[in-house]
């Protein structure tokens, strides 16, 4: 058993040239745009040429509500792909890119862990291939052009009190949540209240992740509503004439990034909307391309299944015509114990009762996922301190729920440790027993869609929304947006909107603070409880420990 850190393991990995990884998927090197030796973008032309090919099987990896004990969703996603390839299947990873904000804030970098990682790890957690910078620039170009339009006479008659397009940056910076722009006199424009969101919450990020090609991208960008006139009629991005230039800035960013796992299996890392405030899935273009090139594609959706998996099913699959063959729900014995009331400091001691008490959260997720008609397997991401009795308690509980829990030791042993999980997952995927369907129809009224998720997934008794919010939803329905799905912005730590309410709460209420229309991305965002679209840094940011060492290597990012 190795006690090496993730970064030490990643640095010792023998990476193959990215052209060799592409060759495993039948991608000729002229269709790869290399970024150094170990990462490349896939050409739009090649992607287009795959249109007629049959799709492989789609496998979704999701998890219980996150705890500070850690679940290892990405680690399991990567371990499962390495395991599938090791048992003779052809499989590809599809995950999101990392946002700089959390890297320097709470969580530090991450691209899996132990012997189940995607590399090059440092690049992926920093600038990677520049996609997020392109999104930030495209978004803020639109902001600049809106204010410029107003400055030069406001031909479109924008009501300055009703500019809804905020600015973005890819960093946690609470000071920018609510600001006033254009102070300093006539030459700087007209002062107005504005604010910043984090780039991964930008509608441009959501659009990039849902667009199928450059034409679709430009059309969606043009459909963004940026402001309203005094008569409440909408003003679109295409009215500002920013959609063409934004598409130019995003053209390369729309091409999926190809990298590799520690075991040299292909991984597409592309797009990165937050799961608690956006839809939490990697790009449709990467997933669809991978499905054309592989027999099995393993993708993940952010945070717990109440957030990422719900949005994956109700938004991404609905929009892209995708259907998962099987869902892998990641849980750990440690997280069960935390859900069962054990303090983080006491997780090392055996406590079968706490495991049993904490299983309610897992059971709720299994039940919820089954409402989508998809078979569920629980992957128990093994930690070295887990005892036999604790593991048995977890497996017995899952069996009672009509599912099965398979121990996976990918963190410790790579593909050798995930072979059992891979074998069972492939078996279920191949059996075609999935009968996937979203949990609400397009034509259901918007408020009822919010209620459906709140009651069926969160098990709330009611949704609290004042008249202003209900009127706003009705107005959007009248304008033709009633068929859009809803994207719930909610805390990841609980089924409820209270982050401290662990386990499987019932009888709670879901307060809706604000609703936003993402007309280009094609969904309505419902902001619940206290959730922030621009996070802040913690009292001791991870950035304090990040530096270059004497060898020029990055320390403290992992």
C-alpha positions in Angstrom: 0.0 0.0 0.0 1.5 3.3 -1.1 1.3 6.5 1.1 2.4 8.7 -1.8 0.5 11.9 -2.3 -1.8 12.3 -5.4 0.6 14.7 -7.0 3.6 12.4 -6.4 1.8 9.6 -8.1 0.7 11.9 -11.0 4.3 13.1 -11.5 5.7 9.6 -11.6 3.1 8.5 -14.2 4.5 7.5 -17.6 2.3 9.5 -19.9 1.9 8.6 -23.6 2.1 11.2 -26.3 -1.4 12.6 -26.8 -1.4 11.4 -30.5 -1.1 7.8 -29.2 -4.1 8.3 -26.9 -6.1 9.7 -29.9 -5.1 6.7 -31.9 -6.9 4.5 -29.4 -10.1 6.2 -30.4 -9.3 6.2 -34.1 -8.5 9.9 -34.2 -5.8 10.7 -36.8 -3.1 13.1 -35.5 -4.0 15.8 -38.1 -7.4 16.1 -36.3 -5.7 16.8 -32.9 -4.7 20.4 -32.1 -1.8 19.8 -29.6 -1.3 21.9 -26.4 2.1 20.6 -25.5 2.8 16.8 -25.5 0.0 15.7 -23.2 -3.2 17.5 -24.1 -5.0 18.3 -27.4 -8.2 19.6 -28.8 -10.3 17.6 -31.2 -11.2 19.3 -34.6 -14.8 20.3 -35.3 -14.4 18.6 -38.7 -13.6 15.2 -37.2 -16.5 15.5 -34.8 -18.9 16.3 -37.6 -17.7 13.2 -39.6 -18.7 10.9 -36.7 -22.4 11.8 -36.9 -23.5 8.5 -38.6 -21.8 6.2 -36.1 -23.6 4.2 -33.5 -23.4 5.4 -29.9 -21.8 3.4 -27.1 -23.3 3.0 -23.6 -23.5 6.0 -21.3 -22.7 5.4 -17.6 -23.4 8.2 -15.1 -21.4 8.5 -11.9 -23.0 10.5 -9.1 -22.9 10.5 -5.3 -24.6 10.9 -2.0 -24.7 14.5 -0.6 -21.0 15.5 -0.1 -19.5 15.6 3.4 -16.1 16.8 4.5 -15.2 13.1 4.7 -15.1 13.1 0.9 -16.8 10.7 -1.5 -14.4 10.4 -4.4 -16.8 10.8 -7.3 -14.1 11.8 -9.9 -11.7 9.2 -8.5 -14.4 6.5 -9.0 -15.3 7.8 -12.5 -11.6 7.5 -13.6 -11.1 4.2 -11.7 -14.2 2.7 -13.4 -12.9 3.6 -16.9 -9.5 2.1 -16.1 -11.3 -1.0 -14.8 -13.4 -1.3 -17.9 -10.4 -1.0 -20.2 -8.5 -3.5 -18.0 -11.3 -6.2 -18.5 -11.1 -5.7 -22.2 -13.8 -3.1 -22.8 -13.2 0.1 -24.7 -14.1 3.0 -22.4 -13.5 6.8 -22.2 -13.8 9.3 -19.3 -15.9 12.5 -19.7 -15.5 15.0 -16.9 -15.6 18.7 -16.3 -12.7 21.2 -16.2 -11.8 22.7 -12.8 -12.6 26.3 -11.9 -9.8 28.4 -10.5 -12.0 29.9 -7.7 -12.4 26.7 -5.7 -8.8 25.6 -6.4 -7.5 28.7 -4.6 -10.4 28.7 -2.2 -11.7 25.6 -0.3 -10.9 22.5 -2.1 -7.6 22.8 -3.9 -7.1 21.0 -7.2 -8.6 17.7 -8.1 -8.7 15.3 -11.0 -9.3 12.1 -9.2 -6.9 10.7 -6.6 -4.5 7.9 -5.7 -4.1 5.5 -8.6 -7.2 6.7 -10.3 -6.4 10.1 -11.8 -6.4 12.1 -15.0 -3.1 13.8 -16.0 -1.5 16.4 -16.4 -3.0 17.3 -13.1 -1.3 20.7 -12.6 -2.4 22.0 -16.0 -6.0 20.8 -15.6 -6.3 22.7 -12.3 -4.8 25.9 -13.6 -5.2 27.4 -17.1 -5.4 24.1 -19.0 -6.2 25.0 -22.6 -7.7 28.4 -21.8 -11.4 27.5 -22.2 -12.5 29.3 -19.1 -10.6 32.4 -20.0 -12.3 32.4 -23.4 -15.7 32.1 -21.7 -14.9 34.9 -19.3 -13.7 37.1 -22.2 -16.8 36.4 -24.3 -19.1 37.0 -21.4 -17.5 40.3 -20.5 -17.3 41.5 -24.1 -21.1 41.4 -24.1 -21.1 43.4 -20.8 -18.8 46.0 -22.3 -21.0 46.2 -25.5 -24.2 46.7 -23.5 -22.8 49.6 -21.5 -21.2 51.0 -24.6 -24.6 50.9 -26.4 -26.2 52.9 -23.6 -23.3 55.4 -23.6 -23.6 56.1 -27.3 -27.3 57.1 -27.2 -29.1 53.9 -26.3 -30.8 53.4 -29.6 -32.5 50.1 -28.3 -34.0 52.1 -25.4 -32.6 49.8 -22.7 -34.0 50.5 -19.3 -30.8 50.9 -17.3 -32.6 49.6 -14.2 -33.3 46.4 -16.0 -29.9 45.3 -17.3 -29.9 41.6 -16.2 -26.5 40.6 -17.7 -23.9 40.6 -14.9 -20.1 40.4 -15.3 -18.1 37.3 -14.5 -14.6 36.2 -13.4 -13.1 32.8 -12.6 -12.2 33.5 -9.0 -14.0 33.6 -5.6 -14.4 37.3 -4.8 -17.3 38.3 -2.5 -16.4 42.0 -2.8 -17.6 41.9 -6.4 -21.1 40.4 -5.8 -22.8 43.8 -5.7 -21.1 46.8 -7.2 -21.7 50.2 -8.8 -20.2 50.8 -12.2 -19.4 53.9 -14.3 -18.6 56.3 -11.4 -16.4 59.2 -12.2 -18.4 61.5 -14.5 -19.9 61.8 -17.9 -17.0 60.2 -19.9 -17.4 57.0 -17.9 -21.1 56.4 -18.7 -24.1 56.2 -16.5 -23.7 54.9 -13.0 -25.8 51.8 -12.3 -25.8 48.9 -9.8 -24.2 45.7 -11.2 -22.3 42.7 -10.0 -20.1 39.7 -10.8 -20.9 35.9 -10.8 -18.2 33.2 -11.0 -17.4 32.2 -14.6 -18.7 28.7 -14.0 -22.1 30.1 -13.3 -22.2 32.1 -16.5 -24.9 31.4 -19.1 -22.1 31.4 -21.7 -20.6 28.4 -19.8 -24.0 26.6 -19.9 -24.4 27.4 -23.6 -20.9 26.1 -24.4 -21.8 22.9 -22.6 -25.1 22.4 -24.3 -24.2 23.6 -27.9 -23.8 20.9 -30.6 -21.7 22.9 -33.1 -20.6 26.5 -33.9 -23.9 27.4 -35.6 -25.9 26.2 -32.6 -23.5 28.1 -30.3 -24.0 31.4 -32.1 -27.8 31.0 -32.2 -27.9 30.3 -28.5 -25.6 33.2 -27.7 -27.9 35.4 -29.8 -30.9 34.2 -27.8 -29.4 35.5 -24.4 -31.6 38.1 -22.9 -29.4 40.9 -21.6 -31.9 43.6 -20.6 -35.4 44.9 -20.8 -37.1 48.1 -22.1 -39.4 50.2 -20.0 -42.3 48.3 -21.4 -40.6 45.0 -20.2 -39.9 43.8 -23.8 -36.6 41.8 -23.9 -33.4 42.9 -25.5 -31.3 40.0 -26.8 -27.5 39.6 -27.3 -28.1 39.6 -31.1 -29.7 43.1 -30.8 -26.4 44.3 -29.3 -24.7 42.5 -32.2 -22.2 40.7 -29.9 -23.1 37.1 -30.8 -20.6 36.9 -33.8 -17.6 38.2 -31.9 -18.5 36.0 -28.9 -18.6 33.0 -31.2 -15.1 33.9 -32.6 -13.8 34.0 -29.0 -15.3 30.7 -28.2 -14.6 28.7 -31.4 -11.6 26.9 -30.1 -13.1 26.6 -26.6 -15.9 24.6 -28.1 -13.5 21.8 -29.2 -13.2 19.1 -26.5 -9.9 18.6 -24.7 -8.3 15.1 -24.9 -6.0 14.0 -22.0 -5.3 10.6 -20.4 -5.7 8.6 -17.1 -2.7 7.3 -15.2 -3.2 4.0 -17.1 -3.1 5.8 -20.4 -6.8 5.6 -21.2 -8.6 8.4 -23.1 -10.3 11.2 -21.1 -12.3 14.2 -22.5 -12.2 17.1 -20.0 -14.4 19.8 -21.3 -16.7 22.5 -19.8 -17.3 23.1 -16.2 -20.6 24.5 -15.0 -21.0 24.4 -11.2 -23.6 21.9 -10.0 -25.0 23.8 -7.1 -25.7 26.9 -9.2 -25.5 25.7 -12.9 -26.2 22.3 -14.4 -23.0 20.5 -13.2 -22.3 18.4 -16.3 -19.4 18.4 -18.8 -20.2 19.4 -22.4 -22.7 17.7 -24.6 -20.2 17.9 -27.5 -17.6 15.9 -25.5 -20.1 13.3 -24.3 -21.6 12.8 -27.8 -18.2 12.6 -29.4 -17.0 10.1 -26.9 -20.1 8.0 -27.4 -19.4 7.8 -31.1 -15.7 6.7 -30.5 -16.1 4.3 -27.5 -18.2 1.3 -26.5 -18.6 2.8 -23.0 -18.5 6.4 -21.8 -18.3 7.1 -18.1 -19.3 10.7 -17.1 -20.0 12.4 -13.8 -22.4 15.0 -12.6 -21.4 17.4 -9.8 -22.2 17.1 -6.1 -25.0 14.7 -4.8 -27.5 13.0 -7.1 -30.2 15.5 -5.9 -28.3 18.2 -7.8 -25.9 16.9 -10.6 -27.8 13.7 -11.5 -31.2 15.4 -11.5 -29.9 18.1 -13.8 -28.0 15.6 -16.0 -31.3 13.7 -16.5 -33.8 16.6 -16.7 -31.6 19.1 -18.6 -28.6 17.6 -20.3 -30.2 14.2 -21.4 -33.5 16.0 -22.4 -31.7 18.6 -24.5 -29.1 16.3 -26.1 -31.2 13.2 -26.6 -29.0 11.1 -24.3 -30.0 8.2 -22.1 -27.8 6.6 -19.4 -27.7 2.8 -19.3 -26.8 2.6 -15.7 -26.0 5.0 -12.8 -23.2 4.4 -10.4 -23.9 6.0 -7.0 -20.6 6.6 -5.0 -20.7 6.3 -1.2 -18.1 5.8 1.5 -18.2 4.2 4.9 -16.8 7.4 6.3 -19.5 9.6 4.8 -22.2 7.2 6.1 -20.7 7.6 9.6 -20.7 11.4 9.3 -24.3 11.3 8.1 -24.9 9.1 11.2 -23.7 11.8 13.5 -20.0 11.0 13.9 -17.6 14.0 14.2 -14.8 14.1 11.6 -12.1 13.6 14.2 -13.7 10.3 15.3 -14.1 8.7 11.8 -11.2 6.3 12.5 -13.0 4.3 15.1 -15.4 1.4 14.0 -19.0 2.4 14.4 -21.5 0.1 12.7 -24.5 1.8 14.3 -23.5 5.2 12.8 -23.0 3.5 9.4 -26.6 2.2 9.6 -27.9 5.5 10.9 -26.2 7.4 8.0 -27.5 5.1 5.3 -30.8 7.0 5.0 -29.2 9.6 2.8 -27.9 6.9 0.5 -31.3 5.1 0.4 -33.0 8.4 -0.6 -30.6 8.8 -3.5 -31.1 5.2 -4.7 -34.9 5.7 -4.6 -34.7 9.0 -6.5 -32.5 7.7 -9.2 -34.9 4.8 -9.8 -37.7 7.2 -10.5 -35.8 8.1 -13.7 -36.1 4.4 -14.8 -32.4 3.7 -14.7 -30.7 0.8 -12.8 -28.5 1.9 -9.9 -25.3 0.3 -8.6 -23.6 1.6 -5.4 -19.8 1.9 -5.6 -18.3 1.8 -2.2 -15.1 3.9 -2.6 -12.8 2.0 -0.2 -10.8 3.8 2.4 -8.0 1.8 4.2 -9.6 2.3 7.6 -13.0 0.7 6.7 -13.7 -2.4 8.7 -15.4 -5.6 7.5 -18.4 -5.1 9.8 -18.9 -1.5 8.5 -18.7 -2.6 4.9 -21.2 -5.4 5.5 -23.7 -3.1 7.2 -23.5 -0.8 4.1 -23.9 -3.7 1.7 -26.8 -5.2 3.6 -28.6 -1.9 3.6 -28.2 -1.4 -0.1 -29.4 -5.0 -0.8 -32.6 -4.1 1.2 -33.1 -1.2 -1.2 -33.1 -3.6 -4.1 -29.7 -2.5 -5.4 -26.2 -3.8 -4.9 -23.1 -2.3 -3.3 -19.7 -3.2 -4.8 -16.4 -2.4 -3.1 -13.9 -0.6 -5.3 -10.3 -0.2 -4.4 -9.2 2.0 -7.4 -7.7 4.7 -5.2 -5.3 2.1 -3.8 -4.8 -0.3 -6.7 -6.0 1.4 -9.9 -7.8 -0.8 -12.4 -7.0 -4.0 -10.5 -9.1 -2.5 -7.6 -12.0 -1.6 -9.8 -12.3 -4.7 -12.0 -15.3 -6.1 -10.0 -17.2 -2.9 -10.2 -16.4 -2.5 -14.0 -17.5 -6.1 -14.7 -20.9 -5.6 -13.0 -21.5 -2.1 -14.5 -20.7 -3.4 -18.0 -23.1 -6.3 -17.5 -25.9 -4.0 -16.5 -25.2 -1.5 -19.3 -25.2 -4.4 -21.9 -28.5 -5.8 -20.6 -30.4 -2.7 -21.9 -32.8 -2.8 -18.9 -32.6 1.0 -18.6 -36.0 2.7 -19.3 -34.9 6.3 -18.9 -37.3 9.2 -18.8 -37.1 12.7 -17.3 -39.4 13.2 -14.3 -41.5 16.0 -15.8 -42.8 16.8 -19.3 -41.8 19.9 -21.3 -45.3 21.2 -21.3 -45.7 21.3 -17.5 -46.0 24.9 -16.1 -42.7 26.3 -14.7 -43.8 26.5 -11.1 -45.1 23.0 -11.2 -41.7 21.8 -12.5 -40.0 23.5 -9.5 -42.5 21.8 -7.2 -42.0 18.4 -8.9 -38.3 18.5 -8.2 -38.8 19.9 -4.6 -41.3 17.2 -3.7 -40.1 14.2 -5.6 -36.3 14.7 -5.3 -35.9 16.8 -2.1 -39.0 15.4 -0.4 -40.1 18.9 0.6 -43.7 19.6 1.6 -43.9 23.0 -0.2 -42.2 25.5 -2.3 -42.2 29.1 -0.9 -42.3 31.8 -3.6 -43.8 35.2 -3.4 -46.2 36.7 -5.9 -43.4 38.5 -7.7 -41.6 35.2 -8.5 -44.8 33.4 -9.6 -45.8 36.4 -11.8 -42.3 36.4 -13.4 -42.6 32.7 -14.2 -46.1 33.2 -15.7 -44.8 36.1 -17.8 -42.0 33.9 -19.2 -44.6 31.3 -20.1 -46.6 33.9 -21.9 -43.4 34.9 -23.8 -43.0 31.2 -25.0 -40.4 30.0 -22.4 -42.8 27.7 -20.6 -41.4 24.5 -22.1 -37.9 25.0 -20.7 -36.6 22.8 -17.9 -35.6 24.2 -14.5 -32.1 24.4 -13.0 -32.2 24.5 -9.2 -29.5 26.5 -7.5 -29.4 25.0 -4.1 -26.9 23.9 -1.3 -25.1 20.6 -2.1 -24.9 19.5 1.5 -28.5 18.6 2.1 -31.6 17.5 0.4 -33.1 20.6 1.9 -32.0 24.2 1.4 -30.4 24.1 4.9 -26.8 22.9 4.6 -26.8 21.6 8.2 -29.8 19.2 7.7 -28.1 15.9 7.0 -29.6 12.5 6.3 -32.9 12.2 4.5 -35.1 15.1 5.8 -38.8 15.4 5.0 -41.4 18.0 5.9 -39.1 20.9 4.9 -39.9 23.9 2.7 -37.9 25.1 -0.3 -37.8 28.9 -0.5 -37.2 30.4 -3.9 -35.3 33.7 -3.6 -35.0 34.6 -7.3 -35.6 33.2 -10.7 -33.4 33.9 -13.8 -34.2 33.1 -17.4 -31.3 31.6 -19.4 -32.9 31.8 -22.8 -29.8 30.9 -24.7 -28.9 27.9 -22.6 -32.5 26.9 -22.6 -33.5 26.7 -18.9 -34.9 28.7 -16.0 -32.6 29.0 -12.9 -34.4 28.9 -9.5 -32.2 30.3 -6.8 -33.1 28.6 -3.5 -32.3 29.6 0.1 -28.9 31.3 0.7 -27.0 30.0 -2.3 -24.4 32.4 -3.8 -23.6 32.7 -7.5 -20.3 34.3 -6.6 -18.6 32.3 -3.8 -16.2 33.9 -1.3 -12.8 32.7 -0.1 -12.6 30.9 3.3 -10.7 32.4 6.3 -7.6 30.4 5.3 -7.7 30.1 1.4 -5.9 27.2 -0.2 -4.0 29.9 -2.1 -2.0 30.6 1.0 -0.2 27.3 0.6 0.3 27.3 -3.1 3.8 28.0 -4.4 6.7 26.9 -6.6 9.4 24.8 -4.8 13.1 24.9 -5.5 12.7 22.4 -8.3 10.1 24.7 -10.0 7.3 22.3 -9.2 3.9 23.4 -7.9 3.3 22.7 -4.2 0.1 23.0 -2.2 -2.4 22.8 -5.1 -3.4 19.2 -4.1 
